[in-house]
Amino acid sequence: MASVTQLKTEDKSVIDGAALEALGGQLRGNLCAPGEDGFDAARTIWNAMIDRSPDMAVRCLGAADVMAAVSFANAHDLDIAVRGGGHNIAGSAVADGGLLIDLSLMRSVRVDPAARRAHVGPGATLGDVDKETQAFGLAVPTGINSTTGIAGLTLGGGFGWLTRAYGMTIDNLVSVDVVTAAGELVHASAGENPDLFWAIRGGGGNFGIVTSFEFALHPVGPQVFSGLIVHPFDKAPELLKGYRQVVKETPDELTIWVVMRKAPPLPFLPEEWHGREVLVFAACYAGAMADGEKAAAPLRALGEPIADVLGPHPFTGWQAAFDPLLTPGARNYWKSHDFADISDEAIGVITGAVGHLPGPECEIFIAQVGGAMARVAPDATAYPNRDAHFIMNVHTRWREPAEDAKCISWARDLFSRAAPYATGSAYVNFIPEDEPDRTEKVYGANYKRLAEVKKRWDPGNRFHRNQNIAPGK
Ligand SMILES: Cc1cc2nc3c(=O)[nH]c(=O)nc-3n(C[C@H](O)[C@H](O)[C@H](O)COP(=O)(O)OP(=O)(O)OC[C@H]3O[C@@H](n4cnc5c(N)ncnc54)[C@H](O)[C@@H]3O)c2cc1C
């Protein structure tokens, strides 16, 4: 029940106690205002750069709560923000003022091992999904940080260690339940509301609030051939050129990412390397252990590593391997480019930037994608950038507000100097809040159709706290 008796919203309108009581009485979850239990948990997200305060939050426990919250927002003309796992770099999950619809308590995951399907709530994290599916030796391709929300990741596309073998997260999405802008629940799949199903596979939270995801699962693990090879950074240009050759031949089961940063105090690294720049190859093979060992041999032949800890690891553990470097609560700013190939010029720009990292937690990730992801037609789902073979993400990360300007300008500088060698496309889930004009470009030829679907399902743009697609004219 709501304990607030009257609520003055940021725009100074007043919602009376009776209306709030009525909403509170409808919910299985709860309605909370600033200062009340659960409010700060609902509004606090991964990126500490974002500190926003809605007028109130509904902490949902089921689709009925989501329907009630949307209908309430419609009746009182409240701005809506929707929070899943709260990991979006742009902070689009929370807004100042309005109604926050918090889904983070809806973490259920139900696996049907015989049908190889998982039904997943919109507050589940990737770790929740992995733990439940791995109990049956199954997995869905997701991302590389286990605390990320499955909802936002899926709606933007989703890629990680299994993508080259089994496609993006959206390529494994079978159906969804969606609460529309009218507050009604609909089902969408290839056969039912196919326009909506097409759009939510990459189009973000523009079209409604997903209350349940159904995924197809694949046999994976429980152990996978995976791990890190750590090199001194002074050999980075040669190593990246070698990497570029190696990945031309890698089977789809093998995925190799590059991480460049100051070495964290990893237990297997000699202490003298802690805090010094390193180039790390992170690899995972989605298949038999012996095949992984064989497939990784050309990577292992590159240079003279400081450490090589490739070997069998539990899949759930490998999925969380980067968690300690990506904990919530730091200040973060990202910049991202897609690359078709990593040119010598791009290598020069990137390695040059690593030479003056603005802080010990800043890093550059290069994700190898392609494989099964690239075999899906660009217009088969809303996610169009199927031909990018590498996605670079500049993770700028620091603690003190006094360092904002220095860190952000380092990332922007690297981004603009790398732009001539990139494809011009980008992954919508990596776009920070200061790039709203990039959305249309990101969707390319799919944008027009997305705007039409938006017009059908959300003509008033109720769901606009996202990389927004305006309803078509
Ligand atoms: C540390 C870290 C690592 C990452 N690694 C990867 C990776 O390996 N691969 C990858 O693909 N991505 C990765 N990402 C990016 C990630 O996919 C996005 O940040 C994604 O938006 C996170 O989803 P969320 O539910 O946690 O976020 P939120 O911030 O809660 O939501 C993101 C957006 O989706 C909307 N939304 C959330 N839930 C719903 C819903 N149920 N219905 C409708 N709209 C909704 C929100 O309103 C918001 O606009 C990573 C992010 C972080 C912070």
Ligand as a Chemical Component Dictionary entry (heavy atoms), coordinates in Angstrom:
data_LIG
# 
_chem_comp.id                   LIG 
_chem_comp.type                 NON-POLYMER 
_chem_comp.pdbx_formal_charge   0 
_chem_comp.three_letter_code    LIG 
# 
loop_
_chem_comp_atom.comp_id 
_chem_comp_atom.atom_id 
_chem_comp_atom.alt_atom_id 
_chem_comp_atom.type_symbol 
_chem_comp_atom.charge 
_chem_comp_atom.model_Cartn_x 
_chem_comp_atom.model_Cartn_y 
_chem_comp_atom.model_Cartn_z 
_chem_comp_atom.pdbx_ordinal 
LIG C1  C1  C 0 29.186 -3.703 -17.055 1  
LIG C2  C2  C 0 28.402 -3.859 -18.319 2  
LIG C3  C3  C 0 28.720 -4.858 -19.208 3  
LIG C4  C4  C 0 27.977 -5.027 -20.374 4  
LIG N1  N1  N 0 28.308 -6.022 -21.238 5  
LIG C5  C5  C 0 27.528 -6.230 -22.321 6  
LIG C6  C6  C 0 27.779 -7.330 -23.181 7  
LIG O1  O1  O 0 28.706 -8.097 -22.990 8  
LIG N2  N2  N 0 26.960 -7.515 -24.237 9  
LIG C7  C7  C 0 25.903 -6.685 -24.490 10 
LIG O2  O2  O 0 25.181 -6.940 -25.444 11 
LIG N3  N3  N 0 25.659 -5.619 -23.708 12 
LIG C8  C8  C 0 26.444 -5.381 -22.629 13 
LIG N4  N4  N 0 26.198 -4.316 -21.829 14 
LIG C9  C9  C 0 25.207 -3.325 -22.236 15 
LIG C10 C10 C 0 23.827 -3.733 -21.792 16 
LIG O3  O3  O 0 23.272 -4.565 -22.774 17 
LIG C11 C11 C 0 22.946 -2.479 -21.630 18 
LIG O4  O4  O 0 23.494 -1.678 -20.623 19 
LIG C12 C12 C 0 21.509 -2.817 -21.325 20 
LIG O5  O5  O 0 20.738 -1.654 -21.542 21 
LIG C13 C13 C 0 21.342 -3.284 -19.897 22 
LIG O6  O6  O 0 20.032 -3.675 -19.623 23 
LIG P1  P1  P 0 19.432 -3.431 -18.172 24 
LIG O7  O7  O 0 18.104 -4.084 -18.118 25 
LIG O8  O8  O 0 20.434 -3.784 -17.142 26 
LIG O9  O9  O 0 19.347 -1.853 -18.178 27 
LIG P2  P2  P 0 18.273 -0.723 -17.813 28 
LIG O10 O10 O 0 19.144 0.478  -17.638 29 
LIG O11 O11 O 0 17.398 -1.109 -16.695 30 
LIG O12 O12 O 0 17.428 -0.628 -19.090 31 
LIG C14 C14 C 0 17.964 -0.274 -20.336 32 
LIG C15 C15 C 0 16.893 0.352  -21.227 33 
LIG O13 O13 O 0 15.894 -0.624 -21.514 34 
LIG C16 C16 C 0 14.629 -0.194 -21.013 35 
LIG N5  N5  N 0 14.014 -1.371 -20.407 36 
LIG C17 C17 C 0 14.524 -2.126 -19.414 37 
LIG N6  N6  N 0 13.717 -3.173 -19.175 38 
LIG C18 C18 C 0 12.683 -3.067 -20.028 39 
LIG C19 C19 C 0 11.540 -3.861 -20.289 40 
LIG N7  N7  N 0 11.300 -4.974 -19.623 41 
LIG N8  N8  N 0 10.682 -3.459 -21.247 42 
LIG C20 C20 C 0 10.913 -2.327 -21.952 43 
LIG N9  N9  N 0 11.979 -1.540 -21.754 44 
LIG C21 C21 C 0 12.863 -1.912 -20.810 45 
LIG C22 C22 C 0 14.925 0.892  -20.005 46 
LIG O14 O14 O 0 13.866 1.802  -19.901 47 
LIG C23 C23 C 0 16.170 1.524  -20.582 48 
LIG O15 O15 O 0 15.833 2.455  -21.576 49 
LIG C24 C24 C 0 26.907 -4.139 -20.654 50 
LIG C25 C25 C 0 26.598 -3.124 -19.749 51 
LIG C26 C26 C 0 27.334 -2.986 -18.593 52 
LIG C27 C27 C 0 27.023 -1.859 -17.659 53 
# 
loop_
_chem_comp_bond.comp_id 
_chem_comp_bond.atom_id_1 
_chem_comp_bond.atom_id_2 
_chem_comp_bond.value_order 
_chem_comp_bond.pdbx_ordinal 
LIG C1  C2  SING 1  
LIG C2  C3  SING 2  
LIG C2  C26 DOUB 3  
LIG C3  C4  DOUB 4  
LIG C4  N1  SING 5  
LIG C4  C24 SING 6  
LIG N1  C5  DOUB 7  
LIG C5  C6  SING 8  
LIG C5  C8  SING 9  
LIG C6  O1  DOUB 10 
LIG C6  N2  SING 11 
LIG N2  C7  SING 12 
LIG C7  O2  DOUB 13 
LIG C7  N3  SING 14 
LIG N3  C8  DOUB 15 
LIG C8  N4  SING 16 
LIG N4  C9  SING 17 
LIG N4  C24 SING 18 
LIG C9  C10 SING 19 
LIG C10 O3  SING 20 
LIG C10 C11 SING 21 
LIG C11 O4  SING 22 
LIG C11 C12 SING 23 
LIG C12 O5  SING 24 
LIG C12 C13 SING 25 
LIG C13 O6  SING 26 
LIG O6  P1  SING 27 
LIG P1  O7  DOUB 28 
LIG P1  O8  SING 29 
LIG P1  O9  SING 30 
LIG O9  P2  SING 31 
LIG P2  O10 DOUB 32 
LIG P2  O11 SING 33 
LIG P2  O12 SING 34 
LIG O12 C14 SING 35 
LIG C14 C15 SING 36 
LIG C15 O13 SING 37 
LIG C15 C23 SING 38 
LIG O13 C16 SING 39 
LIG C16 N5  SING 40 
LIG C16 C22 SING 41 
LIG N5  C17 SING 42 
LIG N5  C21 SING 43 
LIG C17 N6  DOUB 44 
LIG N6  C18 SING 45 
LIG C18 C19 SING 46 
LIG C18 C21 DOUB 47 
LIG C19 N7  SING 48 
LIG C19 N8  DOUB 49 
LIG N8  C20 SING 50 
LIG C20 N9  DOUB 51 
LIG N9  C21 SING 52 
LIG C22 O14 SING 53 
LIG C22 C23 SING 54 
LIG C23 O15 SING 55 
LIG C24 C25 DOUB 56 
LIG C25 C26 SING 57 
LIG C26 C27 SING 58 
# 
